[in-house]
Amino acid sequence: MFDKLFEAQQKAEEIKKRLDTISVSSEVEGGKIKVLATANKRITSISIDPALLGTADAEELEDLLTTAINKVLEQAESVSQTEMQAATRDMMGGLGNLFGNK
């Protein structure tokens, strides 16, 4: 039984490492603001078109950045949940074997 728990812990670590290698992105204002993140919800890059800097006021930029960041974090959460659900299905199959189910 402890072997299965250890395997589950190792699997969770593997998923976390894999999520660090998956990138998600979002854009607003037709790509004038782009945000990249990992599926572990770590922002890796924000780019703002210089033309937008000359025309937008601070409040507009803040709103656009907030929207882009929230969109990319939602995508990261979706990818993370999908990966965890797949791992859970795999682990539950393994636990079924633990109790004599196949």
N, C-alpha and C positions, 0 to 999 in steps of 0.2 A: 504494500500500500504506500509506503514511504517513497518507493521508487517512482510510482505514478505521480506523487506530489512533486518530487524533484524534477521529473520530466515536464510537468506543467509549468514549474517555475522557469526552467530552461527555455521552454517554448515562449513564455511571456517575454523573456529577455531577447530572444531571437526576433520576435515581432517588433519590439521597441527599436532594435537596431535596423530592421528592415524599414520601419516607418521613417527613420532618419534619412533613408536614401530615396524616399518617394517625395517628389516635389508637386505642389499644387500652386495655382496662380489665379489671380483675379485682376480684372481691369475695370476702370470706370472712365466716363467721359471719352468713350471711343479709344481707349488705350493710352490716354494722356497720363493716367496714373496706373501703375502696375505694381502689384505686390506678390512676392513669391514667399512660400513657406514650405516647411517639411510637413509630412503627415503627423508628426509629433507636435504640431502647432508652434513651431519655432519660426519666426519671421526671418528670412534670409536676405531679402532685398526689397527695397522700395525705390521705384523710379518715377520721377515727375518730369513731364515734358516742360522744358524751359519756357515755351510759349505760354503755357498755362500759368506759370509763375508771374508773367507780366500782365495777365488779364484778370486773374482771380484774386479776390480779397482773402484775408486770413480765415475768416469764418467759412467761406466756400471751400477753401483747401482743407480745412479741418474736417468738414462734413464729408467731402469726397474721400479723404484718407480713412476716416472712420468706416465709411461704407465699404471701401476696398478691403480693409483689414478684416472686417466682420465677414465678408464674403469668403475670403481665403481661409479664415479659421473654420467656417462652416464646412468648406470642402475638406479641410484636413480632418475634421471630426468625422465626417462621413466615411472617408477612407479608413480612418482608425477603427471605427465601429465595424466596418466590413471585414477588416483583417481579424479583429478580435472574435467576431462571430464565427468566422471560418475556423479559427483556432479552437474555439469552444466546442464546435461540432466535432473536431478531430479528437479533442480531449475526452469528450463525453463518450465517444466510441471506444476509447481506450479504457475508460472507467467501467463501461459495460462488460468488458472482458475481465476486469477485476472481480466482478460479482458473478462470473460464470455465464454472462450473456454474450452472444456473438452476433 
